[in-house]
Amino acid sequence: MPWTPDAKRAAGAIALVLFWTGVFVWLRPGRSPAAPGGVLLGLYLLAPLYALLAPVREHDPALRAATGCLLAIVLAVLVLMGLLAIAVTTHSRGLTWTVFVASLLPIAAVTIAGIVYVIGLVMKRG
């Protein structure tokens, strides 16, 4: 059975609810945010690295610009991972929280977009 757009959006919403629930359950007992931050940064690194390392069959003039953007993303994620490693080894709570909040920004943007979409649906029905 192929996924319909509504089913994909519902699965994404369920995944976001599970993610935020997991983050709050992890942080509630006073644990360090280093583990969820590291997992998120690792996940953010997978797609750009795959796109950079996959063989290219076509040569498009815009391919160099796209490759440069991917390299910038990989570099930014690697810098954040390095800062997280430094924060964990030096037991710096402030730097750990800073990297964790920076790693949450893309997920927060997706969550806000989902909320805006739901508000738009409710406004159309009303």
C-alpha positions in Angstrom: 0.0 0.0 0.0 1.5 3.3 -1.0 1.8 6.1 1.5 -0.7 8.9 0.9 0.4 12.5 1.8 -2.1 12.5 4.8 -0.6 9.2 6.1 2.9 10.6 5.8 1.9 13.8 7.6 0.2 11.8 10.4 3.3 9.5 10.8 5.5 12.6 11.0 3.3 14.1 13.6 3.4 11.0 15.7 7.2 10.8 15.3 7.4 14.4 16.5 5.2 13.8 19.5 7.3 10.7 20.4 10.5 12.7 20.0 9.5 15.6 22.2 8.1 13.2 24.8 11.4 11.2 24.8 13.4 14.4 25.2 11.4 15.6 28.1 11.4 12.2 29.8 15.2 12.1 29.3 15.8 15.6 30.7 13.3 15.5 33.5 15.4 13.5 36.1 18.3 16.0 35.6 20.3 14.0 33.1 22.7 15.7 30.7 21.4 16.7 27.3 24.6 15.4 25.6 23.2 12.0 24.6 20.1 13.3 22.7 22.2 16.1 21.3 24.8 13.7 20.0 22.1 11.4 18.5 20.5 14.4 16.7 23.8 15.6 15.3 24.6 12.1 14.1 21.3 11.9 12.3 21.8 15.3 10.8 25.2 14.1 9.4 23.8 11.0 7.6 21.8 12.6 4.8 24.4 15.2 3.6 27.2 12.6 3.8 25.2 10.2 1.8 24.5 12.9 -0.8 28.2 13.8 -1.0 29.5 10.3 -1.2 26.8 8.9 -3.6 28.0 8.5 -7.2 26.8 11.3 -9.5 25.4 10.2 -12.9 24.5 13.7 -14.2 26.6 16.8 -14.4 24.5 19.9 -13.7 26.0 23.4 -13.5 24.2 23.8 -10.1 25.8 20.7 -8.8 28.8 22.6 -7.5 26.6 25.0 -5.6 24.7 22.1 -4.1 27.9 20.4 -3.1 29.2 23.5 -1.5 26.0 23.8 0.5 26.3 20.2 1.6 29.9 20.7 2.6 28.9 23.7 4.7 26.2 21.6 6.5 28.6 18.8 7.2 31.2 21.3 8.5 28.6 22.9 10.8 27.5 19.6 12.2 31.1 18.4 12.7 31.9 21.7 14.5 28.9 21.2 16.8 29.9 17.6 17.4 33.4 18.7 18.3 32.0 21.3 20.7 29.8 18.7 22.3 32.9 16.4 22.7 34.8 19.3 24.3 31.8 20.1 26.6 31.5 16.5 27.7 35.2 16.0 28.4 35.5 19.3 30.3 32.1 18.9 32.1 30.9 22.2 30.9 27.1 22.3 31.5 26.7 25.6 29.7 28.4 24.5 26.5 26.6 21.2 26.6 23.2 22.9 26.8 24.2 25.4 24.0 25.1 22.6 21.6 21.9 20.7 22.6 19.7 23.8 21.9 21.5 24.3 18.6 20.8 20.7 17.6 17.1 21.2 18.5 16.6 24.1 16.1 15.8 22.0 12.9 13.4 19.8 14.9 11.7 22.9 16.4 11.3 24.4 12.9 9.6 21.2 11.7 7.4 21.1 14.8 6.3 24.8 14.3 5.6 24.1 10.7 3.3 21.2 11.7 1.5 23.4 14.3 1.0 26.1 11.7 -0.4 23.5 9.2 -2.9 22.2 11.8 -4.0 25.7 12.7 -4.5 26.4 9.0 -6.7 23.2 8.7 -8.7 24.3 11.7 -9.2 27.8 10.4 -10.5 26.4 7.0 -13.1 24.2 8.7 -14.3 27.0 11.0 
